[in-house]
Amino acid sequence: MTKLVQLLLFMPLFAFAEQELDCEKAWTTLAINQCMHKDLIAAEKVMDKYLAKSLERYLDDSVSRASIKKGQDAWMSYRDEHCGAVYDTWRDGTIRTSMGLDCQLELTHQRTTVLWRSFLTYFDSTPPLLPKPKEYEPKAY
């Protein structure tokens, strides 16, 4: 977990450079990390939208709402610990931050799809409450 905290220490650097950042031309380690962080923020916003819609669907079902929230909290802990382990595995290289961010991106996209499938779709021909989320495709910066 401390590795993820170290990763988060770099996040303020990302905020300053984001204005002039061209992710289509990112090639330095710092620029790639900044672009990946930007992508992670976007992916988390999408996930939050799917989570909010899931909770909205079960507005009158306090048991389901509590379970969904509990599951999300457990999933966030899992993501942090697992991606912290990925970060640790690459600790001796400058790629460690990118590997940790890629892990977070992939798992966040997966979680969004799980939320959609579990809570926003139906077994009959009723259309889902939100469109199917995009699958994760790692970018080659």
C-alpha positions as semicolon CSV with decimal commas, in nm:
position;residue;x (nm);y (nm);z (nm)
1;M;0,000;0,000;0,000
2;T;0,288;0,237;0,072
3;K;0,394;0,202;-0,291
4;L;0,059;0,333;-0,402
5;V;0,104;0,624;-0,164
6;Q;0,439;0,690;-0,331
7;L;0,265;0,679;-0,666
8;L;0,010;0,929;-0,545
9;L;0,287;1,165;-0,438
10;F;0,366;1,216;-0,805
11;M;0,009;1,316;-0,887
12;P;0,054;1,688;-0,808
13;L;0,320;1,699;-1,081
14;F;0,062;1,573;-1,326
15;A;-0,178;1,857;-1,254
16;F;0,071;2,128;-1,352
17;A;0,170;1,978;-1,686
18;E;-0,176;1,870;-1,798
19;Q;-0,255;2,200;-1,974
20;E;0,025;2,172;-2,226
21;L;0,030;1,795;-2,246
22;D;-0,010;1,636;-2,591
23;C;-0,065;1,267;-2,524
24;E;-0,045;1,186;-2,895
25;K;0,322;1,285;-2,881
26;A;0,411;1,169;-2,529
27;W;0,742;0,983;-2,528
28;T;0,919;1,072;-2,203
29;T;0,853;0,870;-1,890
30;L;0,702;1,172;-1,716
31;A;0,473;1,259;-2,009
32;I;0,357;0,898;-2,044
33;N;0,283;0,880;-1,671
34;Q;0,092;1,209;-1,692
35;C;-0,116;1,083;-1,985
36;M;-0,188;0,754;-1,809
37;H;-0,294;0,944;-1,498
38;K;-0,525;1,158;-1,711
39;D;-0,672;0,839;-1,862
40;L;-0,719;0,691;-1,515
41;I;-0,912;0,996;-1,397
42;A;-1,138;0,967;-1,703
43;A;-1,189;0,592;-1,647
44;E;-1,275;0,651;-1,281
45;K;-1,533;0,914;-1,380
46;V;-1,698;0,663;-1,612
47;M;-1,691;0,397;-1,340
48;D;-1,843;0,645;-1,093
49;K;-2,124;0,714;-1,343
50;Y;-2,200;0,340;-1,371
51;L;-2,183;0,300;-0,994
52;A;-2,419;0,595;-0,939
53;K;-2,666;0,454;-1,192
54;S;-2,644;0,114;-1,022
55;L;-2,727;0,271;-0,687
56;E;-3,005;0,475;-0,846
57;R;-3,164;0,163;-0,990
58;Y;-3,194;0,019;-0,640
59;L;-3,305;0,341;-0,473
60;D;-3,590;0,161;-0,294
61;D;-3,380;-0,142;-0,200
62;S;-3,154;-0,053;0,091
63;V;-3,010;-0,404;0,113
64;S;-2,892;-0,404;-0,250
65;R;-2,761;-0,047;-0,223
66;A;-2,560;-0,132;0,089
67;S;-2,423;-0,445;-0,076
68;I;-2,322;-0,257;-0,391
69;K;-2,144;0,008;-0,183
70;K;-1,971;-0,258;0,028
71;G;-1,863;-0,441;-0,287
72;Q;-1,725;-0,120;-0,436
73;D;-1,527;-0,045;-0,121
74;A;-1,384;-0,397;-0,121
75;W;-1,302;-0,370;-0,489
76;M;-1,121;-0,037;-0,435
77;S;-0,911;-0,198;-0,161
78;Y;-0,832;-0,490;-0,389
79;R;-0,734;-0,261;-0,677
80;D;-0,506;-0,054;-0,454
81;E;-0,334;-0,359;-0,304
82;H;-0,301;-0,550;-0,630
83;C;-0,169;-0,254;-0,828
84;G;0,061;-0,172;-0,538
85;A;0,205;-0,521;-0,579
86;V;0,252;-0,457;-0,952
87;Y;0,428;-0,131;-0,867
88;D;0,652;-0,317;-0,621
89;T;0,740;-0,580;-0,878
90;W;0,876;-0,307;-1,108
91;R;1,028;-0,099;-0,824
92;D;1,380;-0,102;-0,969
93;G;1,285;0,066;-1,297
94;T;1,140;0,392;-1,416
95;I;0,854;0,190;-1,567
96;R;0,712;0,115;-1,220
97;T;0,471;0,410;-1,223
98;S;0,344;0,327;-1,572
99;M;0,294;-0,036;-1,473
100;G;0,101;0,064;-1,161
101;L;-0,115;0,306;-1,357
102;D;-0,178;0,051;-1,632
103;C;-0,293;-0,194;-1,368
104;Q;-0,533;0,063;-1,223
105;L;-0,664;0,148;-1,569
106;E;-0,727;-0,212;-1,664
107;L;-0,901;-0,302;-1,338
108;T;-1,112;0,016;-1,344
109;H;-1,237;-0,067;-1,693
110;Q;-1,311;-0,423;-1,582
111;R;-1,501;-0,301;-1,276
112;T;-1,711;-0,066;-1,488
113;T;-1,812;-0,359;-1,708
114;V;-1,893;-0,572;-1,402
115;L;-2,113;-0,295;-1,260
116;W;-2,291;-0,267;-1,595
117;R;-2,345;-0,640;-1,635
118;S;-2,445;-0,699;-1,271
119;F;-2,676;-0,405;-1,207
120;L;-2,763;-0,220;-1,527
121;T;-2,870;-0,496;-1,766
122;Y;-3,173;-0,721;-1,777
123;F;-3,227;-1,087;-1,865
124;D;-3,508;-1,007;-2,106
125;S;-3,509;-0,772;-2,406
126;T;-3,523;-0,459;-2,189
127;P;-3,239;-0,229;-2,294
128;P;-2,963;-0,168;-2,037
129;L;-2,981;0,147;-1,830
130;L;-2,646;0,264;-1,972
131;P;-2,456;0,151;-2,281
132;K;-2,200;-0,126;-2,252
133;P;-1,870;0,033;-2,141
134;K;-1,574;0,038;-2,375
135;E;-1,321;-0,239;-2,323
136;Y;-0,976;-0,148;-2,204
137;E;-0,718;-0,109;-2,475
138;P;-0,369;-0,017;-2,356
139;K;-0,232;0,280;-2,544
140;A;0,109;0,293;-2,702
141;Y;0,215;0,645;-2,609
